[in-house]
Amino acid sequence: MSGSRWRVFAGSTDTAATTLSPEALGGPDYSQIGSTPNFTIFAQAVLGDRGVQIANALLAGCEGSYSTLLDWFAASPAGLPFKVYVTKDINGAMHFGCNDTEIYVGTNDASAPTNNGYNLLLAAELVEVFSASINPQWNCGFSNGEGLSRVLANAIFPQDELRDFVTSSIWLDKTTPGGRSRQNWVDQTDPEDTNGFSIGCSVLFLNWLRFVLELSWSQISGAGASTLAQTYQALTNGGDAWTRFKADMDARFPPGQPSNLTTDNPFV
């Protein structure tokens, strides 16, 4: 995976991927705020006290996220410690490759107004690194891997889901520019990580596996395959992933009626 490719947990209007580079973000204007066994946290100097506050919140929460993901993936990534930079220059969070342990957490909008909101953003990027190291079938640049990063981060911080990043209602309620509704992103995987339609299908399907079929996150994380249907088959020995999921979604959220969802996990 090219190190210049952006991996962004971001809203649909985020433009940082086309305006910044590793050199632009990795300048000298960062101060180390603190470290833990698996993380070193920096803050951009221009952020002042706000940057320090966010960095300290990340220091307080990062090892808990790491420990949970270590349990779910059953192994640790290489190349630690993580280096985490609190920056004003992006929305959401990002790194420059699926297994890149240098992570940027952005502050330039109101998407993460609470301390745990920033920890959720960091956790989503940590999932991508764990996935790349342990089970690269969860490609963070594809819809299945992006979906996994979001649902696991939300599972770690369930009270802090960021509504600006919710995509379930996009897949359920909207029609694609090509005129398709509720497109099948279970039998096929979208080779991009910014399409709200394919990500919306992915997050719903993964949460459906966890909370409707009652499979564990450890089981799901370990069963990653090139499509969500293949992941389902590895977990259940079934070949009816799409038909079973689609029928359940249509029963819960009838087509043509607004779902009114403000969460990617409507099953709890």
Summary of the structure (lengths in Angstrom):
residues: 268
radius of gyration: 17.9
end to end distance: 35.4
largest distance: 54.2
contacts: 928
relative contact order: 0.13
helix: 47%
strand: 12%
